């Protein structure tokens, strides 16, 4: 990679790193795993930067697809672990009510299947279109719509059940 391509790559990654980390965190629910997933994705992006930047119509969508696939690959690793890091390194400055709400949200999101989690994060957190989400996940737009609908239905039901128990 020449210096101009390298500078373009650094600028591209720098501008998007925070967004990628937040998206990876929503998928992994652990900052350390999120950083691992982003690192893997950035490494693969670097390896193919010349080809990707010259061919991909939407480099952002391509990178998001790479991030989502890196997360899916990470989940398949036999040594994958659950990390109590968020419990150990919690933020004491956050009011208890916000911590409770955040934990309830994580539990609700965790109750979904992995594809539904990915669809919810891509569609409603990253605000991607149905078509962009379908392209990233490698599924049909109709599948994105049905997975979104089922996921939201499940979340509504579970949220109602949780509120009913309080």
BELCOR-V140242 format. One record per backbone hydrogen bond with DSSP energy under -0.5 kcal/mol. CO is the residue of the C=O (numbers start at 1). NH is the residue of the N-H. If there is no record, write none. Layout:
co=CO nh=NH
co=CO nh=NH
//
This chain:
co=2 nh=6
co=3 nh=7
co=4 nh=8
co=5 nh=9
co=6 nh=10
co=7 nh=11
co=8 nh=12
co=9 nh=13
co=10 nh=14
co=11 nh=15
co=12 nh=16
co=13 nh=16
co=13 nh=17
co=16 nh=20
co=17 nh=21
co=18 nh=22
co=19 nh=23
co=20 nh=24
co=21 nh=25
co=22 nh=26
co=23 nh=27
co=24 nh=28
co=25 nh=29
co=30 nh=34
co=31 nh=35
co=32 nh=36
co=33 nh=37
co=34 nh=38
co=35 nh=39
co=36 nh=40
co=37 nh=41
co=38 nh=42
co=39 nh=43
co=40 nh=44
co=41 nh=45
co=42 nh=46
co=43 nh=47
co=44 nh=48
co=46 nh=49
co=48 nh=52
co=49 nh=53
co=50 nh=54
co=51 nh=55
co=52 nh=56
co=58 nh=62
co=59 nh=63
co=60 nh=64
co=61 nh=65
co=62 nh=66
co=63 nh=67
co=64 nh=68
co=65 nh=69
co=66 nh=70
co=67 nh=71
co=68 nh=72
co=69 nh=73
co=70 nh=74
co=71 nh=75
co=72 nh=76
co=73 nh=76
co=73 nh=77
co=74 nh=77
co=77 nh=80
co=81 nh=83
co=83 nh=86
co=84 nh=87
co=84 nh=88
co=85 nh=89
co=87 nh=90
co=90 nh=92
co=91 nh=94
co=95 nh=98
co=95 nh=99
co=96 nh=100
co=97 nh=101
co=98 nh=102
co=99 nh=103
co=100 nh=104
co=101 nh=105
co=102 nh=106
co=103 nh=107
co=104 nh=108
co=105 nh=109
co=106 nh=110
co=107 nh=111
co=108 nh=111
co=109 nh=112
co=113 nh=117
co=114 nh=118
co=115 nh=119
co=116 nh=120
co=117 nh=121
co=118 nh=122
co=119 nh=123
co=120 nh=124
co=120 nh=125
co=121 nh=125
co=121 nh=126
co=122 nh=128
co=129 nh=133
co=130 nh=134
co=131 nh=135
co=132 nh=136
co=133 nh=137
co=134 nh=138
co=134 nh=139
co=140 nh=143
co=140 nh=144
co=141 nh=145
co=142 nh=146
co=143 nh=147
co=144 nh=148
co=145 nh=149
co=146 nh=150
co=147 nh=151
co=148 nh=152
co=149 nh=153
co=150 nh=154
co=151 nh=155
co=152 nh=156
co=153 nh=157
co=154 nh=158
co=155 nh=159
co=156 nh=160
co=157 nh=161
co=158 nh=162
co=159 nh=163
co=160 nh=164
co=161 nh=165
co=162 nh=166
co=163 nh=166
//
